[in-house]
Amino acid sequence: MHSSPPDVLRCAALNASALEAWVAARGMQLHWVAAETAIPGSYWGDEEAGLIGDRLHVRPDTPVHSLLHELAHWLCMDAERRATVDTDACGSDTEEHAVCYLQALLAPTVPGYSRARLFADMDAWGYHFIQGSAAAWFDTDSDDALAYLRTHGLVDAAGAYTGGRRQH
């Protein structure tokens, strides 16, 4: 029995120029890969976004949450790791939590996306949270992620994204 792909928002559903500008404003280049072509730097393969240096690789069928996840990894890395990253972000468990939290902070700033849609997409994709959903995790069990982001200057005292990236 063949199951249908998860119902998540794909990059093709957003305005390509607006998405490219949004990614560029965060210091990365968005590289579009042709449909059904292997995505360079994709850790999980298939339609998942890829990360090599300051280039974020996507296809039209790449989930927006996957693009956000890899971009958030890049922002959470120190400068040395950012310069050499190729496919595997090599972060700690706490950094992975921070990446998920940062995705949620960034989602409403993506033209045509929202935090609610991100959480629905993460749940549909199969992200596993003890609390049962991405939204519940964000609201009740993400203190370690927020502390990581504060420590590395990615959020301010109020928990808002500073617009920067980790430096050390």
HELIX and SHEET records of a PDB file:
HELIX    1   1 CYS A   11  ALA A   13  5                                   3    
HELIX    2   2 ALA A   16  ALA A   24  1                                   9    
HELIX    3   3 VAL A   64  CYS A   76  1                                  13    
HELIX    4   4 ALA A   79  THR A   84  1                                   6    
HELIX    5   5 ASP A   93  LEU A  106  1                                  14    
HELIX    6   6 ALA A  107  THR A  109  5                                   3    
HELIX    7   7 ARG A  115  TRP A  125  1                                  11    
HELIX    8   8 ALA A  134  THR A  140  1                                   7    
HELIX    9   9 ASP A  143  THR A  151  1                                   9    
SHEET    1   A 3 GLN A  29  TRP A  32  0                                        
SHEET    2   A 3 ARG A  55  VAL A  58  1                                        
SHEET    3   A 3 GLY A  50  ILE A  52 -1                                        
END                                                                             
